[in-house]
Amino acid sequence: MQLEGLILKSTGSWYKVESSAGLLDCRIVGKLRLKGIKSTNPVAVGDRVLVEIMPEEENQGKIVKLLERKNYIIRKSVNLSKQTQILAANLDQALLIATLEYPKTHLRFIDRFAVSAEAYDIPFVLVFNKVDLYNEALKEEMEFLRFVYQDAGYKVMECSAETGEGIEELKELLKDKTSLLSGHSGVGKSSLVNRLEPQLDLKTKSISEAHEQGQHTTTFAEMHALSFGGYIIDSPGIRGFGLVDMEDQELGDYFPEIFRLKGECKFNNCTHRHEPGCAVKEAVEANKLAYTRYESYVNFIEGNDDDEHYRKDIYAN
C-alpha cells in the first residue's frame, strides 16, 4: 500500500516522513535516483512523496515516487565539486537571516540568494538579526540596505532573538505558511526559532572569536510545525551560494528593479552593460537604482564572482 507523505527531515540517506500512518524513517528506492535530478539530494525537506511501508520493519518505509513540486530553491556549491543542492521544496517564502557583524553577511551572498528565490518563484524576505548589537554606523548601514532591498520590491525586517524585538512581526509573517529560514552559521537562525517556538529548544552555539564566524548547530535541514500555524524549515548554515542554470539574457529578470526598467532600454536584447540608451545604466547614474545591486548583476553575468572570489573571504566553501 502506498501512502502520501511529507519530508520533514533529510539526513542524506534517511528521511523522516510524516504520513497518515505516523512518522516513518524512509530510504529512497534506487530508481528514483535515475530520473535526471542532478542535485546531491533528489528529495528535499518539504517534498511530498509516495511511500511504501516495510511490514518487516517497524515505522520504516521506502520512498517510491517524488510528487510534483510547486517550487524549490537550489544552490551550487562554490567548491571545486560544483555540486548542486536543493535546500527545500514547496515553499511559500524564503527568509534569509543576515547580520552585519559577527558574522558579516556579504551583499553578494544576499543577492545570490534573492536571485535564486526570484528565479524559482519564491517570495524573498531579508531579515536582519542581532540588531540589539548594532552601533550607530551599523544602524546606518542597515537603513541603507533596507532602502535598497525595499526599493527592489522585497520585504525587509529587523529583529533580535536576544531582546524579542521584531519577533511578533516575524511570527505574523510565518503564520500558516511554509517558510525556509536560511543564512550563514552564526546569524542566529536557531535562536530565532527558539524565540518563536520555545518548546523546540534547538541547539545554539556562540560565535568563534578566532574567525568571527558561527559554528554549525543544524546538521541537516528539518521542518518544524508551528503552534500558531504553518511550518518552518531550519537549514544548516550556508557558506557559499552559487547560482544554478541561469542564462545571461534572463539574469536581469531576476533583479526586480532591473526587470522594471528593461522595457525602456533602446535595444530589446540590452545586457545593461555597454549598450547606448540603456535605462538601467541611466538609473544607476541618476542614483535611482542602487549601485550595489547593479554591481552584483554585472559580476554575476560576467562570471567575476565565482569560486576564486569566495575563497578570499570566510565564506569559502
Beta strands, then each sheet from edge to edge (+ up, - down):
strand 1: 2-10
strand 2: 15-19
strand 3: 22-28
strand 4: 48-53
strand 5: 60-66
strand 6: 72-76
strand 7: 84-89
strand 8: 93-98
strand 9: 124-128
strand 10: 155-158
strand 11: 178-182
strand 12: 222-225
strand 13: 231-234
sheet 1: 1+ 2- 3+ 5+ 4- 1+
sheet 2: 6+ 7-
sheet 3: 10+ 9+ 8+ 11+ 13+ 12-
end
